[in-house]
Protein backbone atom coordinates (compact mmCIF):
# COMPACT_ATOMS: atom_id res chain seq x y z
CA UNK A 1 0.00 0.00 0.00
CA UNK A 2 2.72 2.44 1.03
CA UNK A 3 6.24 2.10 -0.20
CA UNK A 4 9.34 4.21 0.36
CA UNK A 5 12.25 3.65 -1.98
CA UNK A 6 15.67 5.03 -1.09
CA UNK A 7 14.36 8.25 0.43
CA UNK A 8 16.89 10.92 1.35
CA UNK A 9 15.81 13.94 3.40
CA UNK A 10 17.92 16.85 4.60
CA UNK A 11 17.52 19.58 7.20
CA UNK A 12 19.71 22.22 5.63
CA UNK A 13 23.03 20.42 5.35
CA UNK A 14 22.16 17.71 7.81
CA UNK A 15 21.52 14.41 6.09
CA UNK A 16 18.61 13.13 8.21
CA UNK A 17 17.34 10.21 6.13
CA UNK A 18 20.06 8.32 4.30
CA UNK A 19 18.10 6.19 1.90
CA UNK A 20 15.08 4.85 3.76
CA UNK A 21 13.21 1.99 2.06
CA UNK A 22 10.19 0.43 3.66
CA UNK A 23 6.85 -1.12 2.80
CA UNK A 24 3.50 -1.21 4.52
CA UNK A 25 0.93 -3.70 3.21
CA UNK A 26 -2.79 -3.14 3.40
CA UNK A 27 -4.24 -4.05 6.77
CA UNK A 28 -0.90 -4.27 8.56
CA UNK A 29 0.50 -2.55 11.61
CA UNK A 30 4.11 -1.81 10.81
CA UNK A 31 6.34 -0.23 13.39
CA UNK A 32 9.43 1.86 12.99
CA UNK A 33 11.54 1.73 16.11
CA UNK A 34 14.73 3.54 16.97
CA UNK A 35 16.27 5.91 19.46
CA UNK A 36 15.96 9.65 19.73
CA UNK A 37 17.12 11.47 16.63
CA UNK A 38 17.31 8.33 14.49
CA UNK A 39 14.93 9.83 11.91
CA UNK A 40 11.60 8.25 12.87
CA UNK A 41 9.58 11.46 12.93
CA UNK A 42 11.41 12.77 9.88
CA UNK A 43 10.29 9.66 8.00
CA UNK A 44 6.65 10.36 8.84
CA UNK A 45 7.01 14.07 8.05
CA UNK A 46 8.57 13.17 4.73
CA UNK A 47 5.73 10.79 3.85
CA UNK A 48 3.27 13.57 4.65
CA UNK A 49 5.17 16.12 2.56
CA UNK A 50 5.97 18.46 5.44
CA UNK A 51 9.64 17.75 4.77
CA UNK A 52 10.63 17.26 1.15
CA UNK A 53 12.78 14.31 0.19
CA UNK A 54 15.80 15.34 -1.89
CA UNK A 55 15.69 12.05 -3.73
CA UNK A 56 13.88 8.73 -3.69
CA UNK A 57 10.23 7.94 -4.16
CA UNK A 58 7.19 7.50 -1.97
CA UNK A 59 4.34 5.49 -3.45
CA UNK A 60 0.79 5.20 -2.12
CA UNK A 61 -0.88 2.36 -3.99
CA UNK A 62 1.40 3.06 -6.93
CA UNK A 63 0.88 6.82 -6.97
CA UNK A 64 3.93 9.00 -6.36
CA UNK A 65 3.56 11.33 -3.37
CA UNK A 66 7.02 12.85 -3.13
CA UNK A 67 6.32 15.84 -5.37
CA UNK A 68 2.86 16.64 -4.00
CA UNK A 69 2.20 19.42 -1.47
CA UNK A 70 1.11 18.21 2.00
CA UNK A 71 -2.57 19.05 1.59
CA UNK A 72 -2.71 16.99 -1.62
CA UNK A 73 -1.14 14.06 0.21
CA UNK A 74 -3.77 14.38 2.95
CA UNK A 75 -6.49 14.36 0.27
CA UNK A 76 -5.15 11.00 -0.96
CA UNK A 77 -5.80 9.36 2.38
CA UNK A 78 -2.67 9.83 4.49
CA UNK A 79 -3.41 11.07 8.02
CA UNK A 80 -1.10 11.56 10.92
CA UNK A 81 -1.14 11.91 14.68
CA UNK A 82 2.09 13.89 14.77
CA UNK A 83 4.95 14.14 17.20
CA UNK A 84 4.01 16.54 20.00
CA UNK A 85 0.34 15.96 19.12
CA UNK A 86 -0.05 19.38 17.47
CA UNK A 87 -3.69 19.79 18.41
CA UNK A 88 -5.17 23.27 17.99
CA UNK A 89 -5.00 24.67 21.54
CA UNK A 90 -7.50 27.50 21.11
CA UNK A 91 -10.12 25.46 19.29
CA UNK A 92 -12.63 23.21 21.00
CA UNK A 93 -12.43 19.42 20.88
CA UNK A 94 -15.31 19.43 18.40
CA UNK A 95 -13.60 22.01 16.18
CA UNK A 96 -10.38 20.00 16.28
CA UNK A 97 -12.29 16.95 15.08
CA UNK A 98 -14.02 19.00 12.38
CA UNK A 99 -10.63 20.10 11.11
CA UNK A 100 -9.67 16.43 10.95
CA UNK A 101 -12.45 15.92 8.42
CA UNK A 102 -11.33 18.94 6.37
CA UNK A 103 -9.95 16.85 3.51
CA UNK A 104 -13.10 14.75 3.26
CA UNK A 105 -15.32 15.17 0.25
CA UNK A 106 -18.25 13.13 1.55
CA UNK A 107 -20.05 15.02 4.25
CA UNK A 108 -22.40 12.11 4.91
CA UNK A 109 -19.73 9.97 6.56
CA UNK A 110 -18.89 12.73 9.03
CA UNK A 111 -21.49 11.82 11.67
CA UNK A 112 -20.65 8.16 11.32
CA UNK A 113 -16.95 8.77 11.88
CA UNK A 114 -17.62 11.17 14.72
CA UNK A 115 -19.55 8.44 16.47
CA UNK A 116 -16.76 5.97 15.80
CA UNK A 117 -14.18 8.35 17.31
CA UNK A 118 -16.39 8.93 20.35
CA UNK A 119 -16.78 5.17 20.77
CA UNK A 120 -13.02 4.73 20.69
CA UNK A 121 -12.40 7.74 22.95
CA UNK A 122 -15.41 8.37 25.20
CA UNK A 123 -13.35 10.98 27.06
CA UNK A 124 -13.41 13.23 24.02
CA UNK A 125 -17.19 13.22 24.02
CA UNK A 126 -17.19 14.40 27.64
CA UNK A 127 -14.81 17.22 26.74
CA UNK A 128 -16.48 18.17 23.47
CA UNK A 129 -16.74 21.92 24.15
CA UNK A 130 -13.46 22.27 26.00
CA UNK A 131 -10.52 24.04 24.36
CA UNK A 132 -7.82 21.65 23.14
CA UNK A 133 -5.10 23.43 25.12
CA UNK A 134 -6.87 22.71 28.42
CA UNK A 135 -6.87 18.92 27.96
CA UNK A 136 -4.49 16.60 29.80
CA UNK A 137 -1.61 14.99 27.91
CA UNK A 138 -3.48 11.71 27.47
CA UNK A 139 -6.61 13.47 26.27
CA UNK A 140 -4.57 15.50 23.80
CA UNK A 141 -3.11 12.25 22.44
CA UNK A 142 -6.62 10.87 22.04
CA UNK A 143 -7.68 14.07 20.31
CA UNK A 144 -4.72 13.93 17.92
CA UNK A 145 -5.59 10.35 17.00
CA UNK A 146 -9.31 11.06 16.80
CA UNK A 147 -8.63 14.05 14.59
CA UNK A 148 -6.53 11.92 12.23
CA UNK A 149 -9.26 9.26 12.10
CA UNK A 150 -11.89 11.85 11.14
CA UNK A 151 -10.26 11.94 7.71
CA UNK A 152 -11.09 8.22 7.36
CA UNK A 153 -7.52 7.67 6.17
CA UNK A 154 -6.28 4.79 4.05
CA UNK A 155 -3.12 4.81 6.10
CA UNK A 156 -2.70 6.23 9.58
CA UNK A 157 0.73 7.44 10.69
CA UNK A 158 1.17 7.47 14.46
CA UNK A 159 4.16 9.31 15.90
CA UNK A 160 5.03 8.31 19.46
CA UNK A 161 1.50 7.89 20.79
CA UNK A 162 2.91 6.69 24.14
CA UNK A 163 5.05 9.76 24.73
CA UNK A 164 4.60 11.24 28.19
CA UNK A 165 1.70 9.00 29.15
CA UNK A 166 1.28 6.88 32.29
CA UNK A 167 1.71 3.08 31.83
CA UNK A 168 -2.05 2.50 32.20
CA UNK A 169 -2.82 5.08 29.57
CA UNK A 170 -0.18 3.59 27.26
CA UNK A 171 -1.91 0.20 27.55
CA UNK A 172 -5.23 1.83 26.71
CA UNK A 173 -3.86 3.73 23.71
CA UNK A 174 -2.23 0.58 22.32
CA UNK A 175 -5.47 -1.37 22.71
CA UNK A 176 -7.24 1.35 20.78
CA UNK A 177 -4.57 1.24 18.06
CA UNK A 178 -5.27 -2.48 17.65
CA UNK A 179 -9.01 -1.81 17.49
CA UNK A 180 -8.51 0.85 14.82
CA UNK A 181 -6.41 -1.60 12.83
CA UNK A 182 -8.99 -4.40 13.17
CA UNK A 183 -11.63 -2.02 11.85
CA UNK A 184 -9.62 -1.84 8.65
CA UNK A 185 -7.09 1.02 8.89
CA UNK A 186 -3.50 0.34 7.89
CA UNK A 187 -1.07 1.74 10.45
CA UNK A 188 2.55 2.87 10.42
CA UNK A 189 3.57 3.27 14.03
CA UNK A 190 6.67 5.13 15.16
CA UNK A 191 7.69 4.33 18.72
CA UNK A 192 10.47 4.61 21.24
CA UNK A 193 8.61 2.15 23.43
CA UNK A 194 9.80 -0.76 21.28
CA UNK A 195 8.38 -3.49 23.50
CA UNK A 196 4.83 -2.18 23.26
CA UNK A 197 5.16 -1.44 19.57
CA UNK A 198 6.50 -4.88 18.70
CA UNK A 199 3.81 -6.59 20.76
CA UNK A 200 1.02 -5.22 18.55
CA UNK A 201 2.79 -4.89 15.18
CA UNK A 202 2.95 -7.42 12.34
CA UNK A 203 6.35 -6.30 11.15
CA UNK A 204 8.98 -3.85 12.24
CA UNK A 205 11.89 -1.78 10.97
CA UNK A 206 14.78 -0.62 13.09
CA UNK A 207 16.18 2.77 12.17
CA UNK A 208 19.59 4.07 13.25
CA UNK A 209 20.98 7.50 12.32
CA UNK A 210 18.81 7.78 9.25
CA UNK A 211 19.23 4.24 7.95
CA UNK A 212 17.16 1.07 8.23
CA UNK A 213 19.48 -1.45 9.87
CA UNK A 214 17.11 -4.33 10.43
CA UNK A 215 13.69 -5.53 9.36
CA UNK A 216 11.68 -8.61 10.22
CA UNK A 217 8.41 -9.80 11.64
CA UNK A 218 7.63 -8.32 15.02
CA UNK A 219 8.05 -11.57 16.90
CA UNK A 220 11.47 -12.23 15.34
CA UNK A 221 12.61 -8.69 16.08
CA UNK A 222 11.57 -9.16 19.68
CA UNK A 223 13.86 -12.17 19.87
CA UNK A 224 16.74 -10.49 18.05
CA UNK A 225 19.87 -10.04 20.13
CA UNK A 226 20.64 -6.50 18.98
CA UNK A 227 17.06 -5.31 19.41
CA UNK A 228 16.87 -6.85 22.86
CA UNK A 229 20.06 -5.09 23.94
CA UNK A 230 19.54 -1.71 22.38
CA UNK A 231 15.81 -1.15 22.45
CA UNK A 232 14.23 -3.52 24.90
CA UNK A 233 16.85 -3.14 27.59
CA UNK A 234 17.10 -6.90 28.07
CA UNK A 235 20.55 -8.44 28.38
CA UNK B 1 7.02 35.87 46.93
CA UNK B 2 3.65 34.57 45.73
CA UNK B 3 2.62 35.00 42.12
CA UNK B 4 -0.19 37.29 43.17
CA UNK B 5 2.04 39.57 45.22
CA UNK B 6 4.43 39.69 42.29
CA UNK B 7 1.74 40.73 39.85
CA UNK B 8 0.49 43.41 42.26
CA UNK B 9 4.01 44.76 42.69
CA UNK B 10 4.43 44.72 38.94
CA UNK B 11 1.18 46.69 38.56
CA UNK B 12 2.42 49.30 41.01
CA UNK B 13 5.72 49.64 39.14
CA UNK B 14 3.89 49.99 35.81
CA UNK B 15 1.56 52.62 37.24
CA UNK B 16 4.52 54.52 38.70
CA UNK B 17 6.37 54.51 35.39
CA UNK B 18 3.28 55.64 33.49
CA UNK B 19 2.69 58.50 35.93
CA UNK B 20 6.37 59.45 35.82
CA UNK B 21 6.35 59.64 32.03
CA UNK B 22 3.04 61.47 32.06
CA UNK B 23 4.32 64.13 34.44
CA UNK B 24 7.61 64.37 32.60
CA UNK B 25 5.83 64.97 29.33
CA UNK B 26 3.19 66.92 31.20
CA UNK B 27 4.03 70.59 30.73
CA UNK B 28 4.93 70.30 27.06
CA UNK B 29 2.40 67.67 26.01
CA UNK B 30 -0.55 69.24 27.75
CA UNK B 31 -0.81 66.84 30.66
CA UNK B 32 -1.87 69.50 33.13
CA UNK B 33 -4.23 68.00 35.70
CA UNK B 34 -5.65 71.23 37.18
CA UNK B 35 -6.28 72.66 33.72
CA UNK B 36 -8.01 69.46 32.57
CA UNK B 37 -10.14 69.38 35.70
CA UNK B 38 -11.05 73.01 35.18
CA UNK B 39 -12.11 72.52 31.58
CA UNK B 40 -14.20 69.45 32.45
CA UNK B 41 -15.87 71.44 35.18
CA UNK B 42 -16.50 74.39 32.90
CA UNK B 43 -18.27 72.26 30.28
CA UNK B 44 -18.97 68.68 31.41
CA UNK B 45 -20.97 67.75 28.32
CA UNK B 46 -17.81 68.22 26.24
CA UNK B 47 -16.62 65.01 27.83
CA UNK B 48 -19.45 63.10 26.15
CA UNK B 49 -18.78 64.92 22.89
CA UNK B 50 -15.18 63.71 22.91
CA UNK B 51 -16.45 60.25 23.71
CA UNK B 52 -18.60 60.28 20.54
CA UNK B 53 -15.72 61.55 18.40
CA UNK B 54 -13.43 58.96 19.95
CA UNK B 55 -15.79 56.09 19.21
CA UNK B 56 -16.29 57.15 15.58
CA UNK B 57 -12.57 57.52 14.95
CA UNK B 58 -11.94 54.38 16.95
CA UNK B 59 -14.31 52.44 14.70
CA UNK B 60 -12.19 53.29 11.65
CA UNK B 61 -8.96 52.49 13.49
CA UNK B 62 -10.44 49.18 14.66
CA UNK B 63 -11.37 48.13 11.12
CA UNK B 64 -7.83 48.81 9.91
CA UNK B 65 -6.36 47.13 13.00
CA UNK B 66 -8.24 43.94 12.12
CA UNK B 67 -6.14 43.66 8.96
CA UNK B 68 -2.91 43.90 10.93
CA UNK B 69 -3.98 41.44 13.55
CA UNK B 70 -5.37 38.82 11.14
CA UNK B 71 -2.20 38.79 9.07
CA UNK B 72 -0.01 38.70 12.16
CA UNK B 73 -2.12 35.92 13.62
CA UNK B 74 -1.56 33.72 10.61
CA UNK B 75 2.00 34.41 9.44
CA UNK B 76 3.48 36.45 12.30
CA UNK B 77 4.30 39.33 10.01
CA UNK B 78 3.50 42.99 10.55
CA UNK B 79 2.20 43.99 7.13
CA UNK B 80 3.55 47.54 7.11
CA UNK B 81 1.94 48.16 3.74
CA UNK B 82 -1.51 47.69 5.27
CA UNK B 83 -2.01 51.35 6.21
CA UNK B 84 -1.14 52.29 2.65
CA UNK B 85 -3.67 49.82 1.28
CA UNK B 86 -6.20 51.77 3.31
CA UNK B 87 -4.94 55.02 1.70
CA UNK B 88 -5.50 53.42 -1.72
CA UNK B 89 -9.03 52.67 -0.51
CA UNK B 90 -9.59 56.37 0.15
CA UNK B 91 -8.35 57.29 -3.34
CA UNK B 92 -10.27 54.48 -5.02
CA UNK B 93 -13.45 55.71 -3.38
CA UNK B 94 -12.78 59.30 -4.34
CA UNK B 95 -12.03 58.32 -7.94
CA UNK B 96 -15.15 56.18 -8.27
CA UNK B 97 -17.27 59.01 -6.87
CA UNK B 98 -15.60 61.47 -9.24
CA UNK B 99 -15.86 59.32 -12.40
CA UNK B 100 -19.52 58.46 -11.76
CA UNK B 101 -20.34 62.13 -11.35
CA UNK B 102 -21.45 61.60 -7.78
CA UNK B 103 -19.39 64.59 -6.64
CA UNK B 104 -21.35 66.95 -8.88
CA UNK B 105 -24.87 65.89 -8.06
CA UNK B 106 -27.34 66.80 -5.34
CA UNK B 107 -29.66 63.91 -6.10
CA UNK B 108 -29.76 61.73 -2.95
CA UNK B 109 -30.51 58.55 -4.93
CA UNK B 110 -27.52 59.08 -7.19
CA UNK B 111 -25.31 59.84 -4.21
CA UNK B 112 -26.36 56.69 -2.40
CA UNK B 113 -25.84 54.57 -5.52
CA UNK B 114 -22.45 56.21 -6.06
CA UNK B 115 -21.43 55.53 -2.47
CA UNK B 116 -22.55 51.90 -2.70
CA UNK B 117 -20.51 51.45 -5.87
CA UNK B 118 -17.51 53.18 -4.29
CA UNK B 119 -17.75 50.84 -1.29
CA UNK B 120 -17.83 47.73 -3.46
CA UNK B 121 -15.01 48.86 -5.77
CA UNK B 122 -12.87 50.03 -2.87
CA UNK B 123 -13.29 46.75 -0.97
CA UNK B 124 -12.59 44.68 -4.10
CA UNK B 125 -9.52 46.62 -5.21
CA UNK B 126 -7.94 46.81 -1.77
CA UNK B 127 -8.56 43.08 -1.26
CA UNK B 128 -6.86 42.31 -4.58
CA UNK B 129 -4.02 44.73 -3.85
CA UNK B 130 -3.35 43.22 -0.44
CA UNK B 131 -3.40 39.65 -1.77
CA UNK B 132 -1.07 40.69 -4.60
CA UNK B 133 1.35 42.22 -2.10
CA UNK B 134 1.42 38.90 -0.26
CA UNK B 135 1.97 36.97 -3.46
CA UNK B 136 4.78 39.24 -4.66
CA UNK B 137 6.57 40.28 -1.52
CA UNK B 138 5.90 37.82 1.29
CA UNK B 139 5.16 34.35 -0.04
CA UNK B 140 8.67 33.67 -1.29
CA UNK B 141 10.05 34.77 2.05
CA UNK B 142 7.84 32.54 4.15
CA UNK B 143 10.72 30.37 5.31
CA UNK B 144 13.25 33.20 5.42
CA UNK B 145 14.42 34.82 8.68
CA UNK B 146 11.69 37.03 10.10
CA UNK B 147 13.50 40.28 9.36
CA UNK B 148 13.37 39.66 5.60
CA UNK B 149 9.59 39.85 5.07
CA UNK B 150 9.43 42.76 7.51
CA UNK B 151 11.83 44.78 5.39
CA UNK B 152 9.97 43.65 2.30
CA UNK B 153 6.78 44.99 3.92
CA UNK B 154 8.37 48.39 4.52
CA UNK B 155 9.47 48.41 0.88
CA UNK B 156 5.92 47.64 -0.29
CA UNK B 157 4.71 50.47 1.91
CA UNK B 158 7.03 52.95 0.14
CA UNK B 159 5.98 51.67 -3.28
CA UNK B 160 2.28 52.08 -2.53
CA UNK B 161 2.78 55.50 -0.98
CA UNK B 162 4.43 56.64 -4.20
CA UNK B 163 1.60 55.09 -6.16
CA UNK B 164 -0.73 57.25 -4.05
CA UNK B 165 1.40 60.30 -4.76
CA UNK B 166 1.12 59.71 -8.51
CA UNK B 167 -2.59 58.96 -8.23
CA UNK B 168 -3.23 62.18 -6.29
CA UNK B 169 -1.55 64.20 -9.03
CA UNK B 170 -3.95 62.94 -11.72
CA UNK B 171 -6.63 65.62 -11.77
CA UNK B 172 -8.91 63.53 -13.99
CA UNK B 173 -9.00 60.86 -11.26
CA UNK B 174 -8.88 63.03 -8.17
CA UNK B 175 -10.65 66.40 -8.38
CA UNK B 176 -8.20 69.03 -7.20
CA UNK B 177 -10.69 71.51 -5.65
CA UNK B 178 -8.07 74.20 -6.02
CA UNK B 179 -5.14 72.26 -4.55
CA UNK B 180 -2.04 71.78 -6.65
CA UNK B 181 0.25 68.80 -7.10
CA UNK B 182 0.02 65.25 -5.88
CA UNK B 183 1.61 65.96 -2.51
CA UNK B 184 -1.12 68.24 -1.22
CA UNK B 185 -4.10 67.04 0.79
CA UNK B 186 -7.16 66.54 -1.40
CA UNK B 187 -10.70 67.36 -0.44
CA UNK B 188 -13.12 64.43 -0.02
CA UNK B 189 -16.63 65.93 -0.19
CA UNK B 190 -19.06 65.37 2.65
CA UNK B 191 -21.67 63.58 0.54
CA UNK B 192 -23.75 62.38 3.46
CA UNK B 193 -24.05 65.95 4.67
CA UNK B 194 -25.15 66.94 1.14
CA UNK B 195 -27.98 64.40 1.19
CA UNK B 196 -29.18 65.80 4.47
CA UNK B 197 -28.96 69.50 3.63
CA UNK B 198 -30.64 68.99 0.24
CA UNK B 199 -33.59 67.37 1.95
CA UNK B 200 -33.66 69.99 4.67
CA UNK B 201 -32.85 67.41 7.32
CA UNK B 202 -30.67 68.24 10.24
CA UNK B 203 -27.11 66.96 9.76
CA UNK B 204 -26.75 66.77 13.52
CA UNK B 205 -29.13 63.95 14.47
CA UNK B 206 -29.12 64.98 18.14
CA UNK B 207 -30.92 68.22 17.25
CA UNK B 208 -34.06 66.16 16.73
CA UNK B 209 -33.90 65.02 20.32
CA UNK B 210 -32.89 68.37 21.73
CA UNK B 211 -29.55 67.01 22.93
CA UNK B 212 -26.95 69.80 22.99
CA UNK B 213 -24.23 67.64 21.46
CA UNK B 214 -23.14 66.79 17.97
CA UNK B 215 -23.84 63.33 16.58
CA UNK B 216 -23.97 63.54 12.82
CA UNK B 217 -25.03 61.13 10.14
CA UNK B 218 -21.31 60.56 9.54
CA UNK B 219 -20.85 59.29 13.09
CA UNK B 220 -23.84 57.03 12.74
CA UNK B 221 -22.72 55.57 9.41
CA UNK B 222 -19.17 54.94 10.54
CA UNK B 223 -20.25 53.22 13.75
CA UNK B 224 -22.99 51.12 12.13
CA UNK B 225 -20.76 50.01 9.25
CA UNK B 226 -17.93 49.17 11.62
CA UNK B 227 -20.16 47.10 13.86
CA UNK B 228 -21.58 45.21 10.87
CA UNK B 229 -18.08 44.44 9.57
CA UNK B 230 -16.79 43.36 12.96
CA UNK B 231 -19.73 41.09 13.73
CA UNK B 232 -19.56 39.68 10.21
CA UNK B 233 -15.85 38.97 10.50
CA UNK B 234 -16.24 37.42 13.93
CA UNK B 235 -18.98 35.06 12.71
CA UNK B 236 -16.98 34.26 9.59
CA UNK B 237 -13.90 33.27 11.55
CA UNK B 238 -15.86 31.32 14.18
CA UNK B 239 -18.38 29.50 12.02
CA UNK B 240 -17.29 28.99 8.42
CA UNK B 241 -15.03 26.28 7.06
CA UNK B 242 -12.54 28.80 5.71
CA UNK B 243 -12.65 30.77 8.95
CA UNK B 244 -11.87 27.65 10.95
CA UNK B 245 -9.09 26.76 8.53
CA UNK B 246 -7.64 30.23 9.19
CA UNK B 247 -7.66 29.69 12.92
CA UNK B 248 -6.17 26.23 12.52
CA UNK B 249 -3.38 27.57 10.27
CA UNK B 250 -2.70 30.34 12.79
CA UNK B 251 -2.46 27.90 15.70
CA UNK B 252 -0.33 25.22 14.07
CA UNK B 253 0.68 25.53 10.46
CA UNK B 254 2.19 22.05 10.11
CA UNK B 255 -0.85 20.37 11.65
CA UNK B 256 -3.09 22.36 9.29
CA UNK B 257 -1.08 21.12 6.31
CA UNK B 258 -1.32 17.53 7.51
CA UNK B 259 -5.09 17.78 7.66
CA UNK B 260 -5.35 18.80 4.03
CA UNK B 261 -5.58 22.57 4.41
CA UNK B 262 -3.96 24.42 1.52
CA UNK B 263 -2.28 27.05 3.64
CA UNK B 264 -1.27 29.21 0.66
CA UNK B 265 -4.95 29.60 -0.16
CA UNK B 266 -5.84 30.30 3.45
CA UNK B 267 -3.13 32.95 3.72
CA UNK B 268 -4.28 34.57 0.46
CA UNK B 269 -7.83 34.63 1.81
CA UNK B 270 -6.61 36.30 4.98
CA UNK B 271 -4.92 39.04 2.96
CA UNK B 272 -8.03 39.43 0.78
CA UNK B 273 -10.26 39.91 3.82
CA UNK B 274 -7.83 42.24 5.58
CA UNK B 275 -7.48 44.32 2.41
CA UNK B 276 -11.24 44.39 1.91
CA UNK B 277 -11.72 45.73 5.41
CA UNK B 278 -9.09 48.41 4.73
CA UNK B 279 -11.00 49.33 1.56
CA UNK B 280 -14.22 49.76 3.52
CA UNK B 281 -12.35 51.81 6.13
CA UNK B 282 -10.98 53.98 3.28
CA UNK B 283 -14.44 55.08 2.17
CA UNK B 284 -15.60 55.52 5.76
CA UNK B 285 -12.58 57.64 6.65
CA UNK B 286 -12.87 59.72 3.48
CA UNK B 287 -16.47 60.58 4.26
CA UNK B 288 -15.70 61.15 7.92
CA UNK B 289 -12.55 63.23 7.78
CA UNK B 290 -13.07 64.74 4.30
CA UNK B 291 -9.47 64.44 3.22
CA UNK B 292 -7.49 62.20 0.92
CA UNK B 293 -3.74 62.33 1.17
CA UNK B 294 -1.00 60.06 -0.16
CA UNK B 295 0.70 59.92 3.25
CA UNK B 296 -2.42 59.33 5.35
CA UNK B 297 -1.89 55.57 5.42
CA UNK B 298 1.35 55.88 7.32
CA UNK B 299 -0.22 57.57 10.33
CA UNK B 300 -3.43 55.57 10.25
CA UNK B 301 -1.31 52.46 9.92
CA UNK B 302 0.77 53.25 12.99
CA UNK B 303 -2.34 54.10 15.02
CA UNK B 304 -4.05 50.89 13.98
CA UNK B 305 -0.92 48.88 14.59
CA UNK B 306 -0.81 50.34 18.10
CA UNK B 307 -4.46 49.40 18.53
CA UNK B 308 -3.78 45.84 17.42
CA UNK B 309 -0.84 45.52 19.81
CA UNK B 310 -2.82 47.08 22.65
CA UNK B 311 -5.62 44.58 22.19
CA UNK B 312 -3.20 41.67 21.79
CA UNK B 313 -1.69 41.14 18.36
CA UNK B 314 -3.30 38.19 16.59
CA UNK B 315 -6.51 38.54 18.57
CA UNK B 316 -9.51 39.76 16.57
CA UNK B 317 -11.64 40.89 19.50
CA UNK B 318 -8.55 42.57 20.92
CA UNK B 319 -8.03 44.59 17.74
CA UNK B 320 -11.59 45.90 17.93
CA UNK B 321 -11.20 46.82 21.60
CA UNK B 322 -7.79 48.37 20.97
CA UNK B 323 -9.19 50.40 18.05
CA UNK B 324 -11.88 51.97 20.17
CA UNK B 325 -9.45 52.63 23.05
CA UNK B 326 -6.93 54.33 20.77
CA UNK B 327 -9.76 56.36 19.20
CA UNK B 328 -10.84 57.52 22.66
CA UNK B 329 -7.29 58.25 23.76
CA UNK B 330 -6.71 60.35 20.64
CA UNK B 331 -9.99 62.18 21.04
CA UNK B 332 -9.41 63.02 24.71
CA UNK B 333 -5.87 64.07 23.95
CA UNK B 334 -7.14 66.37 21.20
CA UNK B 335 -9.73 67.78 23.53
CA UNK B 336 -8.02 68.06 26.87
CA UNK B 337 -4.29 67.69 26.40
CA UNK B 338 -2.73 69.13 23.31
CA UNK B 339 -3.73 68.07 19.81
CA UNK B 340 -0.15 68.41 18.57
CA UNK B 341 0.96 65.79 21.05
CA UNK B 342 -1.80 63.30 20.34
CA UNK B 343 0.47 61.10 18.27
CA UNK B 344 3.09 61.19 20.96
CA UNK B 345 0.48 59.94 23.40
CA UNK B 346 -0.62 57.19 21.06
CA UNK B 347 2.92 55.98 20.47
CA UNK B 348 3.82 56.32 24.14
CA UNK B 349 0.97 53.86 24.67
CA UNK B 350 2.55 51.52 22.12
CA UNK B 351 5.91 51.71 23.90
CA UNK B 352 4.32 51.10 27.29
CA UNK B 353 2.30 48.13 26.06
CA UNK B 354 5.36 46.60 24.44
CA UNK B 355 7.37 47.14 27.62
CA UNK B 356 4.92 45.94 30.21
CA UNK B 357 2.32 43.78 28.55
CA UNK B 358 3.56 42.67 25.12
CA UNK B 359 0.73 40.15 24.85
CA UNK B 360 -1.76 43.03 24.99
CA UNK B 361 -5.04 43.30 26.86
CA UNK B 362 -6.66 40.15 25.50
CA UNK B 363 -3.63 38.24 24.18
CA UNK B 364 -3.30 34.48 24.66
CA UNK B 365 -5.72 33.65 27.44
CA UNK B 366 -5.88 29.94 26.77
CA UNK B 367 -2.94 27.70 27.62
CA UNK B 368 -0.43 26.63 25.03
CA UNK B 369 0.35 23.12 23.92
CA UNK B 370 0.85 20.93 26.94
Interface residues (C-beta under 8 A of the other chain):
Chain A: X48 X49 X50 X69 X70 X71 X74 X75 X79 X80 X82 X84 X85 X86 X87 X88 X89 X90 X91 X95 X98 X99 X100 X102 X103 X131 X133 X134 X135 X136 X137 X140 X147 X151
Chain B: X241 X244 X245 X247 X248 X251 X252 X254 X255 X256 X257 X258 X259 X260 X261 X262 X263 X366 X367 X368 X369 X370
